[in-house]
């Protein structure tokens, strides 16, 4: 399987993610201040210990032993309090932002819907909404703040050691910080970049395949293809495991390299301190203070050095999320367009191509008006369903015109179009809620009488009343408690509930028996006085109720 490398650099991804902070930036600043003071307090425990030793060695320290002990204990207590506020601030920002990002993702999916989503793996989207978003929590809670804290603390330590002890020790500390906090992370990031991207891609792919397997478990069992599917799941699992091992191995190597760099830095600091004392450039007491300060200051830069292990996944996840947020819809919504109240539809010389090369529909013309049932018949794959989607502007037409009341569809307000036109597709999605709640999606304010009337017209009311809880019956996850025909009739009931003047029906009776088909077709005929119904089917018998019939063959439509 080919994987696409991260399009943006790590710096660009970080920049985009930081911009999402917005009004929460002040809390991040508070977290950095608390974190910096917290690390200084933690260092204060060892530094004041070193000050006590220096005083005992005869250094002129203007602090009493009691005060030194009190400051040591106070630093320890203050460290705990500041650490709490730092973590609280970081996680407050993280979880608030994750909620904001999820909202942005759902907004992006709504904007891209439905054209782009037809080509996306649903499992990949679920992985983005769940695991990719959770991965970003690491960035907001454990990346931005530690980097800022490391810079602040390192500068403070360099200045303190330089003024109190020796600028030579301060220079050693500076070089150590640059190696551990800059060079090592850059090296580790380059080594782990590809493995992180591959891991996120394989994780999303495995999620998509596994979800498809769960959704199609009945068909897998009935076709006896369980063993083949299981083998493929195992193969993909092994690939994911191998990518995980590679990533963990890279993280372990980076951690070992960091520990080596810290050990060498500590050794170098100690050697320089001893040389300074030996040459009479520094007293033993102040050498101890300087060396101990440097020794205790590596925590923040070690935290930065450990970031690439998480950031490789964070950058991969962030890139995927940013790609979705920046993805342009195939059809841009029309805002502030012209409203209308449906009276007639005219399609003139319409052509459409998915790929810009071969036309699915070619020079299609037809007309319809309120009070008519228009039949569209043709073999599967001839372009009937695509034609209905173009009437709702799910895709951008290539050539020709689709006009409602003489207004081209590209000039009609998007909300007005959806208020006037609704569609029932071949597959109806049911949420894991009650039947009533699934129906109210179409009309939240519908009365019980209106719900039952719509279900009677869709020939589903009698079935619902046979259920133990009637309209309060749960349909189950993915609608597993209902057959394909029952789902289809609930979808039809939704269409009746919307009150739209134009109803587009894509194979509305394909999953029902002949008796229920007759009931549904009779209900459609009774509804046509106040509506325009476009009825798509490959069954010739379904066309019996149509006022006019159009036949589609190889992308071309003509009146039969």
ZADRENRO-891738 format. One record per residue (C-alpha): z, y, x; chain. Coordinates in steps of 0.001 Angstrom, whole numbers, padded with zeros to 6 digits, always signed. Layout:
PT         Z         Y         X   kette
PT         Z         Y         X       A
...
# end
This chain:
PT         Z         Y         X   kette
PT   +000000   +000000   +000000       A
PT   -000955   +003397   +001419       A
PT   +001624   +006114   +001567       A
PT   +000991   +009819   +001591       A
PT   +002884   +011700   +004264       A
PT   +005114   +014577   +003266       A
PT   +002758   +017467   +002638       A
PT   +005234   +020234   +003427       A
PT   +007241   +020597   +006595       A
PT   +010989   +020088   +006443       A
PT   +011531   +023829   +006903       A
PT   +009293   +024667   +003936       A
PT   +011027   +022119   +001729       A
PT   +014417   +023523   +002703       A
PT   +013171   +027036   +001999       A
PT   +011923   +026115   -001470       A
PT   +015152   +024275   -002312       A
PT   +017314   +027170   -001092       A
PT   +015359   +029585   -003299       A
PT   +016494   +027526   -006277       A
PT   +020063   +028657   -005573       A
PT   +019392   +031948   -007291       A
PT   +022566   +033437   -008751       A
PT   +024649   +030585   -007293       A
PT   +024140   +031921   -003759       A
PT   +027478   +033756   -003824       A
PT   +029297   +030457   -004373       A
PT   +027459   +028995   -001382       A
PT   +028603   +031956   +000724       A
PT   +032168   +031312   -000463       A
PT   +031796   +027642   +000518       A
PT   +030600   +028640   +004014       A
PT   +033544   +031013   +004462       A
PT   +036035   +028369   +003295       A
PT   +034401   +025723   +005459       A
PT   +034342   +027896   +008565       A
PT   +037971   +028938   +008153       A
PT   +038833   +025301   +007444       A
PT   +037315   +024078   +010702       A
PT   +038980   +026895   +012610       A
PT   +042292   +025879   +011033       A
PT   +041724   +022252   +012020       A
PT   +040973   +023339   +015578       A
PT   +044050   +025540   +015462       A
PT   +046278   +022451   +015333       A
PT   +045037   +021238   +018733       A
PT   +044574   +024727   +020201       A
PT   +048147   +025755   +019471       A
PT   +049241   +022431   +020902       A
PT   +047346   +023329   +024069       A
PT   +048940   +026804   +024007       A
PT   +052376   +025152   +023922       A
PT   +051487   +023013   +026936       A
PT   +050141   +026058   +028769       A
PT   +053407   +027916   +028080       A
PT   +055388   +024960   +029386       A
PT   +053254   +025054   +032576       A
PT   +054377   +028619   +033133       A
PT   +051530   +030606   +031649       A
PT   +052431   +034001   +030229       A
PT   +052100   +033271   +026517       A
PT   +053560   +036005   +024224       A
PT   +054514   +033424   +021557       A
PT   +057779   +031568   +021107       A
PT   +057820   +027779   +020869       A
PT   +059048   +028063   +017291       A
PT   +056161   +030334   +016335       A
PT   +053663   +028039   +018073       A
PT   +055042   +025049   +016125       A
PT   +054941   +027013   +012877       A
PT   +051350   +028103   +013463       A
PT   +050378   +024495   +014249       A
PT   +051871   +023221   +010981       A
PT   +050436   +026187   +009058       A
PT   +046948   +025483   +010377       A
PT   +047216   +021870   +009197       A
PT   +048271   +022878   +005679       A
PT   +045651   +025632   +005494       A
PT   +042961   +023183   +006626       A
PT   +043669   +020949   +003646       A
PT   +043531   +023791   +001123       A
PT   +040353   +025325   +002579       A
PT   +038666   +021903   +002752       A
PT   +039362   +021395   -000947       A
PT   +037858   +024760   -001914       A
PT   +034860   +024184   +000356       A
PT   +034080   +020803   -001185       A
PT   +034709   +022104   -004701       A
PT   +032308   +025007   -004142       A
PT   +029604   +022785   -002598       A
PT   +029734   +020185   -005344       A
PT   +029955   +022809   -008077       A
PT   +026705   +024290   -006767       A
PT   +025137   +020860   -006308       A
PT   +025809   +019576   -009811       A
PT   +024923   +022876   -011462       A
PT   +021651   +022964   -009558       A
PT   +020864   +019328   -010299       A
PT   +021167   +020140   -013989       A
PT   +018856   +023119   -013499       A
PT   +016324   +021038   -011541       A
PT   +016349   +018278   -014164       A
PT   +015673   +020919   -016785       A
PT   +012793   +022252   -014670       A
PT   +011378   +018730   -014275       A
PT   +011473   +018093   -018008       A
PT   +009839   +021483   -018505       A
PT   +007122   +020550   -015999       A
PT   +006564   +017190   -017695       A
PT   +006252   +018974   -021030       A
PT   +003734   +021393   -019511       A
PT   +001705   +018558   -017959       A
PT   +001929   +016430   -021072       A
PT   +000084   +014466   -022193       A
PT   -003109   +014463   -020119       A
PT   -001586   +014167   -016647       A
PT   +001108   +011726   -017713       A
PT   -001433   +009169   -018898       A
PT   -002210   +008472   -015241       A
PT   +001391   +008468   -013951       A
PT   +003622   +005471   -013479       A
PT   +006534   +005848   -015862       A
PT   +008874   +004082   -013424       A
PT   +007972   +006613   -010741       A
PT   +008890   +009460   -013063       A
PT   +012188   +007784   -013931       A
PT   +012898   +007346   -010211       A
PT   +012252   +011066   -009724       A
PT   +014551   +012116   -012572       A
PT   +017336   +009814   -011370       A
PT   +017379   +008812   -007699       A
PT   +015282   +011679   -006280       A
PT   +017440   +014264   -008032       A
PT   +020610   +012502   -006888       A
PT   +019286   +012590   -003321       A
PT   +018973   +016370   -003540       A
PT   +022723   +016513   -004180       A
PT   +023148   +015639   -000494       A
PT   +021130   +018696   +000470       A
PT   +023059   +021176   -001647       A
PT   +026538   +019704   -001118       A
PT   +026276   +018426   +002471       A
PT   +023453   +020252   +004252       A
PT   +023215   +024004   +003686       A
PT   +026935   +024664   +004047       A
PT   +027448   +022449   +007157       A
PT   +024591   +024174   +008988       A
PT   +026017   +027628   +008286       A
PT   +029527   +026456   +009160       A
PT   +028328   +024990   +012463       A
PT   +026693   +028282   +013460       A
PT   +029756   +030380   +012517       A
PT   +032293   +028048   +014169       A
PT   +030197   +027595   +017326       A
PT   +029837   +031347   +017816       A
PT   +033583   +031808   +017226       A
PT   +034466   +029079   +019751       A
PT   +032115   +030481   +022416       A
PT   +033645   +033939   +022059       A
PT   +037224   +032625   +022003       A
PT   +036769   +030394   +025056       A
PT   +034896   +033137   +026925       A
PT   +037531   +035825   +026375       A
PT   +040660   +033628   +026564       A
PT   +039677   +030996   +029137       A
PT   +036353   +031155   +031022       A
PT   +032766   +032170   +030291       A
PT   +031635   +029189   +032369       A
PT   +033305   +026873   +029846       A
PT   +031782   +028969   +027050       A
PT   +028336   +028449   +028612       A
PT   +028899   +024678   +028776       A
PT   +029926   +024750   +025101       A
PT   +026777   +026712   +024179       A
PT   +024509   +024231   +025965       A
PT   +026330   +021319   +024314       A
PT   +025941   +022880   +020855       A
PT   +022226   +023437   +021408       A
PT   +021694   +019837   +022530       A
PT   +023867   +018183   +019845       A
PT   +023121   +020569   +016992       A
PT   +019443   +021351   +017640       A
PT   +017637   +019051   +020086       A
PT   +019204   +015773   +018910       A
PT   +018568   +016473   +015182       A
PT   +014970   +017495   +015901       A
PT   +014390   +014315   +017876       A
PT   +016022   +012194   +015177       A
PT   +014121   +013954   +012414       A
PT   +010767   +013215   +014047       A
PT   +011733   +009582   +014562       A
PT   +012939   +009108   +010976       A
PT   +010459   +011276   +009061       A
PT   +007901   +008551   +008394       A
PT   +010478   +005894   +007570       A
PT   +012155   +008193   +005033       A
PT   +008862   +008995   +003313       A
PT   +007850   +005326   +003235       A
PT   +011234   +004320   +001829       A
PT   +011072   +006843   -001058       A
PT   +007467   +005837   -001841       A
PT   +008314   +002121   -001853       A
PT   +011427   +002779   -003935       A
PT   +009409   +004664   -006571       A
PT   +006689   +001973   -006566       A
PT   +009234   -000823   -006958       A
PT   +010927   +001078   -009789       A
PT   +007632   +001484   -011634       A
PT   +006640   -002168   -011260       A
PT   +010079   -003460   -012203       A
PT   +010232   -001245   -015301       A
PT   +006785   -002434   -016376       A
PT   +007981   -006024   -015940       A
PT   +011007   -005404   -018161       A
PT   +008953   -003671   -020845       A
PT   +006378   -006454   -020839       A
PT   +008786   -009386   -020546       A
PT   +007688   -010906   -023857       A
PT   +004019   -010951   -022877       A
PT   +004938   -012293   -019438       A
PT   +006820   -015197   -021006       A
PT   +004158   -015911   -023633       A
PT   +001342   -015958   -021070       A
PT   +003321   -018107   -018658       A
PT   +002909   -015611   -015856       A
PT   +006619   -015314   -015117       A
PT   +006453   -017087   -011768       A
PT   +003588   -014897   -010509       A
PT   +005387   -011763   -011674       A
PT   +008620   -012926   -010044       A
PT   +006775   -013568   -006777       A
PT   +005341   -010055   -006846       A
PT   +008768   -008558   -007619       A
PT   +010209   -010523   -004688       A
PT   +007381   -009407   -002415       A
PT   +007892   -005764   -003324       A
PT   +011634   -006203   -002934       A
PT   +011100   -007614   +000555       A
PT   +008858   -004671   +001472       A
PT   +011509   -002256   +000202       A
PT   +014203   -004134   +002114       A
PT   +012151   -003970   +005308       A
PT   +011660   -000209   +004896       A
PT   +015397   +000131   +004271       A
PT   +016167   -001788   +007470       A
PT   +013807   +000418   +009477       A
PT   +015406   +003547   +008081       A
PT   +018956   +002275   +008734       A
PT   +017950   +001254   +012264       A
PT   +016620   +004754   +012924       A
PT   +019838   +006262   +011548       A
PT   +021955   +003985   +013763       A
PT   +019917   +004929   +016837       A
PT   +020283   +008626   +016052       A
PT   +024039   +008217   +015582       A
PT   +024377   +006399   +018907       A
PT   +022354   +009089   +020662       A
PT   +024612   +011766   +019154       A
PT   +027768   +009978   +020321       A
PT   +026298   +009720   +023816       A
PT   +025471   +013447   +023846       A
PT   +029008   +014338   +022690       A
PT   +030572   +012114   +025336       A
PT   +028451   +013693   +028072       A
PT   +029308   +017178   +026777       A
PT   +033038   +016391   +026858       A
PT   +032695   +015008   +030385       A
PT   +030727   +018070   +031520       A
PT   +033338   +020436   +030027       A
PT   +036167   +018581   +031763       A
PT   +034343   +018550   +035119       A
PT   +033587   +022293   +034920       A
PT   +037206   +023002   +034004       A
PT   +038501   +020996   +036976       A
PT   +036035   +022692   +039349       A
PT   +037136   +026123   +038106       A
PT   +040811   +025249   +038688       A
PT   +040016   +023746   +042107       A
PT   +038208   +026924   +043182       A
PT   +041030   +029101   +041932       A
PT   +038875   +030726   +039265       A
PT   +041074   +029532   +036399       A
PT   +044706   +028523   +035967       A
PT   +045602   +025024   +034754       A
PT   +047185   +026306   +031542       A
PT   +044194   +028374   +030422       A
PT   +041854   +025601   +031566       A
PT   +043661   +023268   +029170       A
PT   +043350   +025805   +026351       A
PT   +039612   +026257   +026995       A
PT   +038810   +022566   +027420       A
PT   +040860   +021506   +024377       A
PT   +039163   +024203   +022265       A
PT   +035713   +022933   +023246       A
PT   +036778   +019306   +022749       A
PT   +037958   +020028   +019195       A
PT   +034878   +022065   +018213       A
PT   +032189   +019373   +018064       A
PT   +032857   +018388   +014436       A
PT   +030479   +020930   +012845       A
PT   +027584   +020236   +015251       A
PT   +028088   +016472   +014923       A
PT   +027730   +016972   +011160       A
PT   +024381   +018699   +011787       A
PT   +023300   +015950   +014173       A
PT   +023955   +013383   +011445       A
PT   +021846   +015263   +008877       A
PT   +018382   +013807   +009715       A
PT   +019458   +010391   +008388       A
PT   +019942   +011913   +004960       A
PT   +017398   +014693   +005260       A
PT   +014465   +012321   +005769       A
PT   +015083   +010975   +002265       A
PT   +016013   +014415   +000967       A
PT   +012757   +015911   +002239       A
PT   +010740   +013050   +000761       A
PT   +012537   +013422   -002586       A
PT   +012349   +017211   -002448       A
PT   +008631   +017085   -001703       A
PT   +008012   +014790   -004684       A
PT   +010046   +017033   -006982       A
PT   +008367   +020212   -005713       A
PT   +004937   +018576   -006099       A
PT   +005678   +017929   -009765       A
PT   +007085   +021414   -010355       A
PT   +004002   +022991   -008764       A
PT   +001452   +020639   -010323       A
PT   -001069   +022446   -012467       A
PT   -001725   +021035   -015940       A
PT   -005203   +019833   -016773       A
PT   -005084   +022090   -019823       A
PT   -003183   +025358   -019589       A
PT   -001337   +026183   -022813       A
PT   -002699   +029046   -024862       A
PT   +000042   +031601   -025423       A
PT   -000371   +034664   -027597       A
PT   -003541   +033074   -028968       A
PT   -004915   +033325   -032492       A
PT   -002931   +031644   -035300       A
PT   -004715   +029967   -038190       A
PT   -004185   +028035   -041418       A
PT   -006598   +025121   -041519       A
PT   -009551   +025150   -043876       A
PT   -012404   +023620   -041887       A
PT   -013341   +022049   -038565       A
PT   -016671   +022279   -036770       A
PT   -017546   +020445   -033546       A
PT   -020801   +021560   -031926       A
PT   -022564   +019880   -028986       A
PT   -019282   +018690   -027479       A
PT   -019382   +016900   -024116       A
PT   -016484   +015642   -022032       A
PT   -015970   +013900   -018692       A
PT   -012739   +012701   -017100       A
PT   -014083   +012715   -013561       A
PT   -016695   +015447   -013779       A
PT   -019455   +012916   -013114       A
PT   -019982   +010569   -016054       A
PT   -019605   +011816   -019624       A
PT   -017351   +009918   -022028       A
PT   -018705   +012007   -024907       A
PT   -022173   +013549   -024925       A
PT   -023539   +016256   -027279       A
PT   -021192   +015378   -030161       A
PT   -021408   +017387   -033376       A
PT   -019511   +016867   -036640       A
PT   -017760   +018858   -039361       A
PT   -014827   +018355   -041732       A
PT   -012809   +020361   -044222       A
PT   -009620   +020181   -046259       A
PT   -009810   +017591   -049004       A
PT   -011956   +015161   -046980       A
PT   -011371   +011866   -045278       A
PT   -013728   +011542   -042348       A
PT   -014248   +008104   -040871       A
PT   -015124   +007585   -037206       A
PT   -016111   +004046   -036375       A
PT   -017200   +002362   -033171       A
PT   -016404   -000348   -030683       A
PT   -013376   -000134   -028391       A
PT   -013989   +002104   -025372       A
PT   -016778   +004158   -026937       A
PT   -014813   +007427   -026854       A
PT   -013207   +007601   -030323       A
PT   -009625   +008095   -029099       A
PT   -010777   +010618   -026498       A
PT   -012468   +012613   -029253       A
PT   -009203   +012851   -031225       A
PT   -007297   +013992   -028126       A
PT   -009855   +016745   -027555       A
PT   -009241   +017966   -031115       A
PT   -005612   +018518   -030067       A
PT   -006649   +020009   -026718       A
PT   -004947   +017280   -024719       A
PT   -007910   +017581   -022362       A
PT   -010190   +020484   -021547       A
PT   -013630   +020039   -023087       A
PT   -016517   +020147   -020631       A
PT   -019167   +021695   -022844       A
PT   -019670   +022696   -026449       A
PT   -017254   +023988   -029040       A
PT   -014362   +022788   -031200       A
PT   -013722   +025414   -033854       A
PT   -010987   +025544   -036482       A
PT   -011827   +028096   -039191       A
PT   -014520   +029396   -036849       A
PT   -012036   +029985   -033968       A
PT   -012706   +028125   -030725       A
PT   -009851   +025795   -029803       A
PT   -009448   +027498   -026402       A
PT   -008526   +030740   -028205       A
PT   -006048   +029220   -030679       A
PT   -002318   +029608   -030105       A
PT   -000947   +026248   -028894       A
PT   +001980   +026187   -031311       A
PT   -000275   +027081   -034222       A
PT   -002622   +024220   -033305       A
PT   +000241   +021707   -033265       A
PT   +001563   +023081   -036568       A
PT   -001789   +022422   -038229       A
PT   -002885   +019201   -036515       A
PT   -000929   +016001   -035866       A
PT   -002000   +012616   -034551       A
PT   -000821   +009044   -034929       A
PT   -001845   +007065   -031842       A
PT   -002379   +003319   -031580       A
PT   +001084   +002839   -030070       A
PT   +004106   +004549   -031614       A
PT   +007090   +005162   -029358       A
PT   +010492   +004663   -030942       A
PT   +013675   +006025   -029399       A
PT   +016815   +003913   -029152       A
PT   +018245   +005544   -032253       A
PT   +018324   +004877   -035985       A
PT   +015216   +004744   -038144       A
PT   +016238   +007989   -039823       A
PT   +016678   +009773   -036490       A
PT   +013275   +008517   -035342       A
PT   +011697   +009888   -038516       A
PT   +013446   +013255   -038287       A
PT   +011685   +013915   -034984       A
PT   +008730   +014930   -037128       A
PT   +010788   +017109   -039488       A
PT   +014486   +017642   -038660       A
PT   +015171   +019409   -041973       A
PT   +013588   +016739   -044208       A
PT   +015652   +015572   -047165       A
PT   +016398   +011906   -047775       A
PT   +013928   +011954   -050667       A
PT   +011206   +013300   -048371       A
PT   +011964   +010625   -045770       A
PT   +011716   +007878   -048373       A
PT   +008540   +009342   -049892       A
PT   +006835   +009427   -046486       A
PT   +007909   +005844   -045799       A
PT   +006593   +004697   -049180       A
PT   +003222   +006239   -048408       A
PT   +003264   +004420   -045062       A
PT   +004234   +001137   -046773       A
PT   +007430   +000792   -044742       A
PT   +010162   +001836   -047232       A
PT   +010578   -001623   -048814       A
PT   +010971   -003206   -045370       A
PT   +013586   -000630   -044349       A
PT   +015612   -001323   -047490       A
PT   +015778   -005030   -046611       A
PT   +017635   -004169   -043396       A
PT   +021466   -004375   -043469       A
PT   +021917   -000657   -042673       A
PT   +018709   +000639   -044241       A
PT   +017621   +003942   -042723       A
PT   +020686   +003862   -040425       A
PT   +019439   +000714   -038678       A
PT   +019022   +001083   -034919       A
PT   +015517   +000275   -033719       A
PT   +016789   -000881   -030296       A
PT   +015767   +000105   -026804       A
PT   +011980   +000613   -026620       A
PT   +011817   -000339   -030300       A
PT   +012382   -004016   -029533       A
PT   +013853   -004702   -032991       A
PT   +010561   -003855   -034708       A
PT   +007117   -005398   -034696       A
PT   +003986   -003524   -033648       A
PT   +002929   -003123   -037274       A
PT   +006332   -001753   -038298       A
PT   +006257   +000739   -035431       A
PT   +002773   +001813   -036446       A
PT   +003829   +002414   -040049       A
PT   +006840   +004454   -038907       A
PT   +004430   +006545   -036850       A
PT   +002335   +007078   -039952       A
PT   +005455   +008098   -041902       A
PT   +006168   +010661   -039199       A
PT   +002686   +012096   -039685       A
PT   +003264   +012462   -043430       A
PT   +006599   +014196   -042743       A
PT   +005124   +016856   -040462       A
PT   +003304   +018512   -043326       A
PT   +000283   +019199   -041097       A
PT   -002993   +019968   -042842       A
PT   -005001   +017824   -040405       A
PT   -003962   +014248   -039667       A
PT   -005735   +012359   -036880       A
PT   -005271   +008620   -037230       A
PT   -006196   +006384   -034291       A
PT   -006495   +002799   -035580       A
PT   -003655   +003286   -038134       A
PT   -004008   -000198   -039611       A
PT   -004815   -002233   -036496       A
PT   -001396   -003964   -036484       A
PT   -000893   -004555   -040227       A
PT   -002082   -007255   -042589       A
PT   -004707   -006727   -045269       A
PT   -002159   -006126   -048061       A
PT   -000328   -003379   -046177       A
PT   -003627   -001968   -044982       A
PT   -004680   -001572   -048610       A
PT   -001410   +000193   -049472       A
PT   -001744   +002560   -046517       A
PT   -005386   +003364   -047258       A
PT   -004516   +004009   -050907       A
PT   -001741   +006406   -049801       A
PT   -004177   +008203   -047481       A
PT   -006668   +008629   -050293       A
PT   -003958   +010093   -052526       A
PT   -003006   +012590   -049807       A
PT   -006484   +013919   -049143       A
PT   -006416   +016666   -051790       A
PT   -004332   +018945   -049573       A
PT   -005258   +017569   -046175       A
PT   -008116   +016736   -043880       A
PT   -007808   +013197   -042514       A
PT   -009835   +011907   -039576       A
PT   -009634   +008139   -039583       A
PT   -010669   +006313   -036403       A
PT   -011145   +002555   -036500       A
PT   -013329   -000231   -035209       A
PT   -013003   -001964   -038607       A
PT   -015840   -001316   -041020       A
PT   -013542   -002178   -043968       A
PT   -011216   +000720   -043140       A
PT   -014087   +003147   -043744       A
PT   -014189   +002315   -047481       A
PT   -012009   +005336   -048352       A
PT   -013961   +007788   -046173       A
PT   -016028   +010566   -047766       A
PT   -018278   +010590   -044731       A
PT   -018548   +008260   -041753       A
PT   -019562   +009021   -038184       A
PT   -020534   +006245   -035851       A
PT   -019884   +006453   -032094       A
PT   -022018   +004508   -029637       A
PT   -021926   +005039   -025874       A
PT   -020366   +008473   -026156       A
PT   -022770   +009778   -028792       A
PT   -021847   +010399   -032426       A
PT   -024057   +010466   -035474       A
PT   -023448   +010453   -039216       A
PT   -023919   +007020   -040714       A
# end
